[in-house]
Amino acid sequence: MSRSSSEAPPGSSSGPRSSPGPSLEQLEGEAKRRGLLLRLRVTRPARLAWGLRVGVARRRDPADSAAPLQLLGELKGWALPAASGLRLDTLRVQGKDTAGVGPLIWAATFAWALEATPCRQATLLAIRDQERQHQRLVRYFRQLGFRPLRELGAGVADLAPRLLWGGAGLLMRGDCAEGLARSARRLDGGQSLKI
C-alpha cells in the first residue's frame, strides 16, 4: 500500500488485529490482479487526527506501464483517535468497467481503520438532496452494515453537525469489521477472495 510517511504502521496503535477479512496488503494484491491500482493517502497533522483519501485507478493503456492513470473511484474521510472515530465523507465511482471498485474502496477503508487506528466504528451521512436518491443511499449503506443513528434536519441543534457533514440527512454508523467482511464478499461476488 502506498502510505504517507506520517501514518503509523499497521496494527501499531491498537495491538493485534483479529482479521474479519482481507488485509490492506491482500486488497492491494486483489486490485493488481484486476488490473487496478489501489492507493491510500493518509495525513496526520499535529498527530491529532488522520485525513484519509482512498483511490482506485487503472492505466489508460494497460499494456503501457507508463500510461497515464484514469481515476475510477475515491473515498475521502477522516478519523479521530477513538473507537467510533472514523468519519466517511465522500465516495465517488466513475467511468466504464467499474465493477468491484466501490467494494474495493470500502474494504480498503475498513481494513486501514482496523490496522492503523483505534477506530472500530464508522459514521457517515446519507445526504437528503432528493428523496429517491436518499433512499438508495440508505439501502446501499445498510448493505454495508450501517444502521441509522439520527436524522440531521433543519433544527437549530442540527446546525453545527450539518455544517460538518455538508447537509441534512440520516447519520448512520457501522462496525468496521462487519463492513470489511461485507465489502470483501461483495468484491468477490459472495465467494471468498482468492488472496
C-alpha positions as CSV (number, residue, x, y, z in Angstrom):
1,M,0.0,0.0,0.0
2,S,1.2,3.5,-0.7
3,R,1.1,5.3,2.6
4,S,2.3,8.7,3.7
5,S,5.3,8.9,6.0
6,S,3.1,10.3,8.8
7,E,1.0,7.2,9.1
8,A,1.6,4.7,11.8
9,P,2.4,1.2,10.7
10,P,-0.5,-1.3,10.5
11,G,-1.5,-2.6,13.9
12,S,0.7,-0.3,15.9
13,S,-2.0,1.8,17.5
14,S,-4.3,-0.8,18.9
15,G,-2.5,-4.1,19.3
16,P,-3.1,-7.3,17.3
17,R,-5.9,-7.2,14.9
18,S,-8.4,-10.1,14.7
19,S,-8.9,-10.3,11.0
20,P,-12.5,-10.2,9.9
21,G,-11.4,-10.1,6.3
22,P,-8.6,-9.3,4.0
23,S,-5.7,-7.0,5.0
24,L,-4.6,-3.9,3.1
25,E,-1.8,-5.9,1.6
26,Q,-4.1,-8.6,0.3
27,L,-6.5,-6.0,-1.1
28,E,-3.7,-4.3,-3.0
29,G,-2.9,-7.7,-4.5
30,E,-6.5,-8.2,-5.4
31,A,-6.6,-4.8,-7.1
32,K,-3.4,-5.6,-9.0
33,R,-4.9,-9.0,-10.1
34,R,-7.8,-7.0,-11.6
35,G,-5.5,-4.6,-13.4
36,L,-6.2,-1.8,-10.9
37,L,-4.1,0.4,-8.6
38,L,-5.3,0.9,-5.0
39,R,-3.7,3.7,-3.1
40,L,-4.3,5.3,0.3
41,R,-3.2,8.8,1.1
42,V,-3.1,9.4,4.9
43,T,-2.1,12.6,6.6
44,R,-1.9,13.2,10.4
45,P,-1.4,16.9,11.1
46,A,-0.1,17.5,14.6
47,R,-0.9,13.8,15.3
48,L,-4.4,14.8,16.4
49,A,-6.5,13.0,13.7
50,W,-6.0,11.3,10.4
51,G,-7.1,12.6,7.0
52,L,-7.8,9.8,4.6
53,R,-8.2,9.5,0.8
54,V,-8.6,6.1,-0.8
55,G,-8.3,5.9,-4.6
56,V,-8.6,3.2,-7.3
57,A,-7.3,3.9,-10.8
58,R,-6.4,2.0,-13.9
59,R,-3.8,2.7,-16.6
60,R,-5.5,4.2,-19.7
61,D,-3.4,1.7,-21.7
62,P,-2.9,-1.5,-19.6
63,A,-0.1,-2.7,-21.9
64,D,1.9,0.5,-21.2
65,S,3.2,0.8,-17.6
66,A,4.0,4.5,-18.2
67,A,0.5,5.3,-19.5
68,P,-1.5,7.9,-17.5
69,L,-3.8,6.8,-14.8
70,Q,-7.6,7.1,-15.0
71,L,-9.2,7.6,-11.6
72,L,-12.2,5.2,-11.2
73,G,-13.2,5.9,-7.7
74,E,-12.2,7.6,-4.4
75,L,-13.4,8.0,-0.9
76,K,-12.5,10.9,1.5
77,G,-12.8,10.9,5.2
78,W,-11.1,11.5,8.5
79,A,-10.5,9.6,11.7
80,L,-10.3,10.7,15.3
81,P,-8.4,8.6,17.8
82,A,-11.5,6.9,19.3
83,A,-13.3,3.6,18.8
84,S,-16.1,5.4,17.0
85,G,-13.9,8.0,15.3
86,L,-13.9,7.0,11.6
87,R,-15.9,9.6,9.6
88,L,-16.6,8.9,5.9
89,D,-17.5,11.9,3.8
90,T,-17.4,11.4,0.0
91,L,-17.5,8.3,-2.2
92,R,-17.4,8.7,-5.9
93,V,-17.1,5.9,-8.5
94,Q,-17.0,7.0,-12.2
95,G,-16.1,5.7,-15.7
96,K,-16.5,2.5,-17.6
97,D,-15.9,-1.0,-16.2
98,T,-16.0,-0.1,-12.6
99,A,-17.4,-3.3,-11.2
100,G,-15.7,-4.0,-7.9
101,V,-14.3,-0.5,-7.5
102,G,-16.8,0.5,-4.7
103,P,-16.4,-2.7,-2.7
104,L,-12.6,-2.4,-3.1
105,I,-12.6,1.1,-1.8
106,W,-14.8,0.2,1.2
107,A,-12.8,-2.8,2.1
108,A,-9.5,-0.8,2.0
109,T,-11.0,1.9,4.1
110,F,-12.2,-0.5,6.8
111,A,-9.0,-2.6,6.7
112,W,-6.9,0.6,7.1
113,A,-9.1,1.7,10.1
114,L,-8.7,-1.7,11.8
115,E,-5.0,-1.9,11.1
116,A,-3.7,1.6,11.7
117,T,-6.2,3.3,14.0
118,P,-8.1,2.6,17.2
119,C,-11.3,3.2,15.2
120,R,-13.8,0.2,15.2
121,Q,-16.9,2.1,14.1
122,A,-17.5,4.4,11.1
123,T,-20.1,7.2,10.8
124,L,-21.4,8.7,7.5
125,L,-24.3,10.8,6.3
126,A,-26.8,9.5,3.8
127,I,-27.5,13.0,2.4
128,R,-31.0,14.1,1.7
129,D,-30.8,16.1,-1.5
130,Q,-33.5,14.2,-3.4
131,E,-35.7,11.7,-1.6
132,R,-35.3,8.9,-4.1
133,Q,-31.5,9.2,-4.1
134,H,-31.6,9.4,-0.3
135,Q,-33.5,6.1,-0.1
136,R,-31.0,4.5,-2.5
137,L,-28.1,5.7,-0.3
138,V,-29.7,4.4,2.9
139,R,-30.3,1.0,1.3
140,Y,-26.7,0.9,-0.1
141,F,-25.2,1.8,3.3
142,R,-27.4,-0.8,5.1
143,Q,-26.0,-3.4,2.8
144,L,-22.6,-2.5,4.2
145,G,-23.8,-2.9,7.7
146,F,-24.6,0.7,8.6
147,R,-27.5,1.4,10.9
148,P,-29.5,4.7,11.4
149,L,-28.1,6.9,14.2
150,R,-30.2,10.0,13.9
151,E,-31.7,12.5,11.4
152,L,-30.0,15.8,10.7
153,G,-32.7,18.2,9.9
154,A,-33.4,21.9,9.8
155,G,-33.4,22.5,13.6
156,V,-31.1,24.8,15.5
157,A,-29.5,21.8,17.3
158,D,-28.6,20.3,13.9
159,L,-26.8,23.4,12.5
160,A,-23.3,22.5,13.7
161,P,-23.5,18.9,12.5
162,R,-25.0,20.0,9.2
163,L,-22.0,22.3,8.7
164,L,-19.6,19.5,9.5
165,W,-21.4,16.9,7.2
166,G,-22.4,19.3,4.4
167,G,-26.1,18.9,4.6
168,A,-29.2,17.3,6.0
169,G,-29.9,13.6,6.0
170,L,-29.6,10.4,8.0
171,L,-26.4,9.9,10.1
172,M,-25.5,6.2,10.1
173,R,-23.0,4.2,12.0
174,G,-21.4,0.8,11.1
175,D,-18.9,-1.6,12.5
176,C,-15.6,-1.6,10.6
177,A,-15.0,-5.3,10.9
178,E,-18.5,-6.1,9.6
179,G,-18.1,-3.5,6.9
180,L,-14.8,-5.2,5.8
181,A,-16.4,-8.6,5.8
182,R,-19.4,-7.4,3.8
183,S,-17.4,-5.4,1.2
184,A,-15.0,-8.3,0.8
185,R,-17.9,-10.6,0.0
186,R,-19.3,-8.0,-2.5
187,L,-15.9,-7.6,-4.1
188,D,-15.8,-11.3,-4.9
189,G,-19.4,-11.9,-5.7
190,G,-20.2,-13.7,-2.4
191,Q,-17.2,-16.0,-2.7
192,S,-14.1,-16.0,-0.5
193,L,-11.4,-13.8,-2.0
194,K,-8.7,-15.7,-3.8
195,I,-5.9,-13.9,-1.9
